[in-house]
Amino acid sequence: MQVTIDLPDQLARRLGAQKAKLEEIIERGLQQHGDGTSPRWREVIEFLASGPRPEEIVAFRPSEDHVERSRELLYKNRESQLTETEEAELDQMEHINHLMTLLKAEARKILAAQSKS
């Protein structure tokens, strides 16, 4: 498919210099601005929106799809083969992992306090 768009000259020059990466730039932009959430974030948001109890938060595990994609990206990263889009996806997964680590730590504190009562 061919698409024609009018751009300001300055932006057109910047994109022209990145012509080889134009498809990747557009894809990354669509991922970031589509519905505002990636499938990885959507998974966590849906889980948290369900109002999980502390023990459910501690037991939470990402989907097999998430785990497999993480493995794939980590392998490509070790081999220095990540595209910019994949690098952004891996960074996003790191943020999700950090959030879930913090949530699980807080949930464990709550469970420990409950067991002392």
C-alpha positions, 0 to 999 in steps of 0.5 A: 500500500502506498500512502501520501501525506503532507508534512512540514519541511523540517519534519520531512527532512528529518524523516528523509534522513531516516528513510531506511527506518521509516516503517519501524518509526511509524510502527513504533509510533502506532504502538505507543499511541494506538490505544495507549496500552500494549498487550503487556500493560493491558494484561497487568491493568486487567489483573489489577482492575479485578481487585486482587487480594494480596495473595493473588498479587503474590501469585500473579504470573505473566501469560505464557505469551508474555514470558515467551516474548520476553525470552525472545527479546532477551536473546536478541538483546544478548546477540545485539540484534534488537530493533529500536521497536524491540528495544522499546518493548523490552524497556516496557517489559522492564517497567512492568516487571519493576511495578509487579515486584513493588506490588508483590513486596507490598502484598507480602508485607500485608500478608505478614502483618495479617499473619501476626494478628 
